[in-house]
Amino acid sequence: MSLTLATLHTEAPVPALAPREQETLRHIAAGRTYLQTARHMGLSKHTVDAYLRRIRAKLNINSTAELTRLAISLGL
């Protein structure tokens, strides 16, 4: 059953992420905190949170683990 779900999930088109959303996703997937990501990107942690909320909404993702899995599958 999980194989079927994984197959369906990977076949669905992925909405385009803005470059800063991709960069944010890359940092979070690498295990950085919101604050570490914000400092590295020169942003506030609230902006990082906003980017991640947008990513989750675009991709219908609810957890950081799912975000990380997506980042890996996208090669980020």
N, C-alpha and C positions, 0 to 999 in steps of 0.2 A: 504494500500500500504506500509506503513512503517513497518507493521508487517512482510510482505513478505521480505522486504529488510533486516530487522533484522535477520530473520530466515536464509536467504541465507548467511548473513555475519557470523553468528556464526557457520554454518556448514562448512565453508571453513577452510582448515587446516591453522594454524598459524605457520609461520616460526619460528624456534627456535631463541630466543634472547640470546646473551651472558650474563653471570652473571652481568657484569658491566652495560650492557644495561638495564637489568631488574632493577638493583638498581637505575639507573638514572631515569627510567620511574616511579618507586615507589616514588622518591622524587618529581618529577614534578607533578605527580598526587596528591600528598599530598599538593600541593599549593606552594611549594618552588620555588624561582627564580633560574635561571641558576647559579648565583653567590653563593647563599646559598647552592645549590646542590654541586657545585664545592668545596666549603670550607669544607663541610661535608665529601666529598669523597676524599679530598686531591688532587684535580685536578684543572686545569685551566678552566675558563668558556668556553674557546674555545673547550676543550676536551668534555665537557658536550654537547655543541652544536653539535659536530661531532657525539657523541653517538645518540643524538636525530634525527639528519639527517639520520643516518643509520637505526634507528628504523622506521622512517617515510617511507623510501625507501623500506625496507623489507615488511612492512605491508600496503603500499599504503595509508598512512594516511596524511592528510593535516593540521589538526588543533590540538591545545592543548586539546580542548574538546574531540576530538576523541581519543587522546592518553589517557586521563583520563578515558574515558569510557572503553577502552581496558584494562587498568590496573585494574579497578574494576572487570571486567568480568574474568580476569585471577587470581584474588585474590591477587594482589600485593598490 
